[in-house]
Amino acid sequence: MRKLFTAAFLYCLSISAHAQQNWNLKSIVEYAMTHNTGVKLSEVQAKIAAITLNQSKLSQYPSASFSGSLSLNSGSNQDPISFNRITETYLSSGLQLQSSADIFNFYSKRNTIAANEWELQAAKANTDKLRNDIALTAANAYLQILLAREQEKITLVQVQQTSAQLNNTRKQVDAGALPELNAAQLEAQLSLDSVNYLTAKGNVTQAILTLKSYMNIDAAAPFEVDAPPVEMIPLEAIADLQPDNVYALAMANQPLQRYNELRLKAAAKSTAAAKAFMYPTLSAFGSLGSGYNNQVQQITGITGTTSSQIGTVNVNGVNYNVVTPRPEYSYSKTNFPSQLSDNFRQSIGLSLSVPIFNGGNLRGNYEKTKLNTSSLEIQKEQDDQKLKQDIYSAYTAAVIALEKFNAGKKSVEINERAFNYANKRFEVGMLSTYDLITTQNNVLRAKLEYTLNRFDYVFKMKVLEFYKGLGLKL
């Protein structure tokens, strides 16, 4: 119950913290780069790579293992101490300490360590790449929210204008100055404008939900963003973002290019390690051991002597018995420490392993590592080409977006001027309601298109700035 209460409290605290904060681009990007699930997964992979590197480093040191056994034996068995055949039930145990170390063919391990070091650096670079990707994606989602809000404002103004025109027209219709058709047309237009406004409002909500998903924030949590005026967003001059210069900087700064370079270095070391596995391996080994048997006995003293005949001898025709004295001993079972000391054994030696035939596994692995290197080289070339194409495409798109933005600005001015003239003519009865509505819709389309082009231009410029290494600034 306490855990449930704590979890609920932390959840409410998180929602409260979100509710009290207005998100700007900087806080959005920083939060997304930290909490995005893709980034978290990449960080886990980097930790796994670090563990793999540590394991490969520890493999250089001698290995050691300790083993112990305890068994109850019955029937005909070999005494593990005297190695005689015995038929009885006895309890035995054994202890052994073993160690081994490679003397020759350290190249495989050293190259494996070097490969794992590069793989770790590559994993970190991949995490940086994912952070960059999510930063750019979150920035685009943030701009989509600003765009949706601008469109919401435009459609709201359209609703207000149409509503005002309907009120004026309704008064004139009621006074008999205009036919009912004029009011009906404006009512239909108001209904259409309301739908457009609700659609724009829904687009704002949808854009916020999309951004929340990138930031890994609960969809039900309150979320407010700061919306700076689009004209206040700083932009580099298009002349300073020439694609050849941007590409040169991107090749030096982008994590994907660094990731590919590191993977190639790791692949080269993996190839060297695979080749070293085909060479002989010389190792040293040693062991210490002892054993115990609960039936082993030791002499504790002499209790007396007995004579026993061992044969006869004939001397001058007379047979004489030959006897020998035999001492009688007392016995007791040997205790555990004494047996461990008496049975203590040591061994040391060298082991040579020469790969002769193994079904082509070693040679096949070596050839596959070389092909993997070739594959990574092709992938690097492909990614470099794509980066260049993306930068040139982004530059071309930015130039086109700028031209469309400038053309859209003129279109808005012309359509607003035309609407002002049409509205004046409508007020004096020289223009039909249909023509007024058409002119008004032209203004709405021009404004929406102008706003879309403006944000499209801003985003494409931000992409170029991002590739150049200037970061994301709004």
C-alpha positions, 0 to 999 in steps of 0.5 A, spaced: 500 500 500 505 504 501 509 503 494 502 504 491 501 511 495 508 513 493 508 511 486 501 515 485 505 521 489 511 521 484 506 521 478 502 527 481 508 530 483 511 529 475 504 532 472 504 538 477 512 539 475 510 539 468 503 543 469 508 549 472 513 549 466 512 552 460 516 548 455 521 552 450 525 549 445 531 548 449 528 545 455 524 540 450 530 538 446 534 537 453 528 533 456 527 529 449 535 527 449 535 524 456 528 521 456 526 518 449 526 511 449 530 510 443 536 514 447 535 510 453 536 503 449 542 506 446 545 508 453 543 500 455 547 498 449 553 502 450 553 499 457 553 492 455 559 494 450 563 497 456 562 490 460 564 486 454 570 491 454 572 489 461 571 482 460 576 482 454 581 486 459 580 481 464 581 475 460 589 477 459 590 475 467 591 467 469 584 463 470 584 460 477 578 455 479 577 451 486 573 445 486 571 440 492 567 434 492 564 429 497 561 422 496 559 416 499 561 410 496 559 402 496 561 396 493 567 394 489 571 401 488 578 404 487 580 407 494 582 414 491 588 415 496 591 408 495 588 406 489 587 399 491 581 395 490 576 395 496 569 392 497 566 396 503 562 403 504 567 409 505 566 416 505 571 420 501 572 427 499 577 431 494 580 438 494 583 441 488 586 448 486 587 449 478 590 455 474 592 456 467 595 462 463 596 463 456 604 464 454 604 465 446 598 468 442 596 474 446 595 477 439 588 475 439 586 477 446 590 484 445 586 485 438 580 483 441 580 488 447 582 494 442 576 492 437 572 492 444 574 499 445 573 501 439 566 498 439 565 502 446 566 508 443 562 507 437 556 505 441 557 512 445 557 515 438 551 512 436 547 514 442 550 521 440 547 520 433 540 518 436 540 524 441 541 528 435 536 525 431 531 526 437 533 533 438 531 535 430 525 531 431 523 534 437 525 541 434 520 539 428 515 537 432 515 544 436 515 548 430 509 544 428 505 546 434 507 553 433 505 553 426 498 549 428 497 555 433 498 560 428 493 557 423 488 556 429 489 564 430 488 565 423 482 561 422 479 564 429 479 571 425 476 568 419 470 565 424 470 572 427 470 576 421 464 572 418 460 572 424 460 580 424 458 580 417 453 575 418 450 579 424 450 586 419 447 582 413 442 579 418 440 586 420 439 588 413 435 582 411 431 583 417 430 590 415 428 588 408 434 591 404 437 584 403 434 578 401 435 572 405 439 568 401 445 573 403 444 571 410 444 563 408 450 564 404 454 567 410 451 562 415 454 556 411 460 560 410 460 561 418 459 553 419 465 552 414 469 557 418 468 554 424 469 547 422 476 549 419 477 553 426 476 546 430 480 542 425 486 547 426 485 547 434 485 539 433 491 540 429 494 543 435 492 538 440 495 532 435 502 536 435 502 536 442 501 529 443 506 527 437 511 532 441 510 528 448 511 521 445 518 524 442 519 526 449 516 520 453 511 524 457 504 521 459 499 523 454 494 526 459 500 530 463 498 538 462 503 541 457 504 548 455 509 551 450 512 558 449 510 560 443 515 566 440 513 570 434 516 567 428 519 573 426 523 573 432 526 566 431 534 567 429 536 565 422 543 564 419 544 568 412 543 563 407 549 565 404 553 562 410 550 556 409 552 554 402 552 546 402 559 545 400 561 548 406 556 545 411 558 538 408 565 539 410 563 541 417 558 536 418 563 530 416 567 532 422 562 534 427 556 529 425 556 523 430 554 518 424 560 519 421 564 518 427 560 512 429 562 509 422 569 511 423 569 507 429 566 501 427 571 501 421 577 501 426 573 496 431 572 491 424 580 492 423 582 489 430 576 484 429 580 481 423 587 481 426 584 477 432 580 472 428 587 471 424 591 470 430 586 465 432 589 460 427 596 460 430 598 455 435 597 457 443 602 455 448 599 455 455 602 454 462 598 450 467 598 448 474 594 445 480 594 443 487 590 438 490 589 433 496 584 427 498 580 424 504 578 417 505 574 415 512 577 408 512 584 410 512 588 408 518 595 409 521 599 405 526 599 408 533 604 403 536 606 395 537 602 391 542 607 385 542 610 380 537 608 373 534 612 368 530 610 365 524 613 359 520 616 361 514 619 354 512 623 348 513 631 347 512 634 340 512 641 340 516 645 334 515 638 330 514 635 333 520 629 338 518 628 344 522 623 349 522 624 356 520 620 362 524 620 369 524 618 374 529 612 379 526 610 385 530 603 386 532 601 393 531 595 397 533 591 402 528 587 408 528 583 412 523 587 418 520 584 424 521 582 429 516 588 434 516 593 429 516 590 426 510 590 432 507 597 433 508 599 426 507 595 426 500 597 433 498 600 433 490 602 438 486 603 439 478 605 444 473 606 443 466 605 447 459 600 446 454 600 447 446 594 447 442 595 447 434 589 448 430 590 443 424 583 442 422 577 444 425 572 444 419 574 451 416 571 455 422 577 459 424 578 460 416 571 462 415 571 467 421 577 470 419 574 471 412 567 473 414 571 479 418 574 481 412 567 481 409 564 485 415 570 490 414 568 491 406 560 492 408 562 497 413 566 501 408 560 501 403 555 503 409 560 509 411 560 511 403 553 510 403 552 514 409 557 520 407 553 520 400 546 520 403 549 526 408 551 530 402 545 529 398 541 531 405 545 537 405 544 539 398 537 537 398 536 541 405 539 547 401 535 547 395 529 546 399 531 552 403 532 556 397 525 554 394 521 555 401 524 562 402 522 564 395 515 561 396 515 565 403 516 571 399 511 570 394 506 568 399 507 575 403 505 578 397 500 574 395 497 575 402 498 583 401 494 583 394 488 578 397 487 583 403 487 589 399 482 585 394 478 583 400 478 590 403 475 593 396 470 587 396 468 588 403 467 596 401 463 594 395 459 589 399 457 594 404 454 599 399 450 593 395 455 593 389 458 586 390 454 579 392 455 575 398 458 569 394 463 574 391 465 577 398 465 570 401 470 567 395 474 573 396 475 572 403 476 565 402 482 567 398 485 571 404 484 565 408 488 560 403 493 566 402 494 567 410 495 559 411 499 558 405 504 564 407 504 561 415 506 554 412 511 557 407 514 561 413 515 555 418 517 551 412 523 556 411 525 556 418 525 549 419 529 548 413 534 553 415 534 550 422 536 543 419 542 547 415 544 550 421 544 543 425 548 540 420 553 546 420 554 544 428 550 550 430 545 547 434 538 548 435 536 555 437 529 559 437 
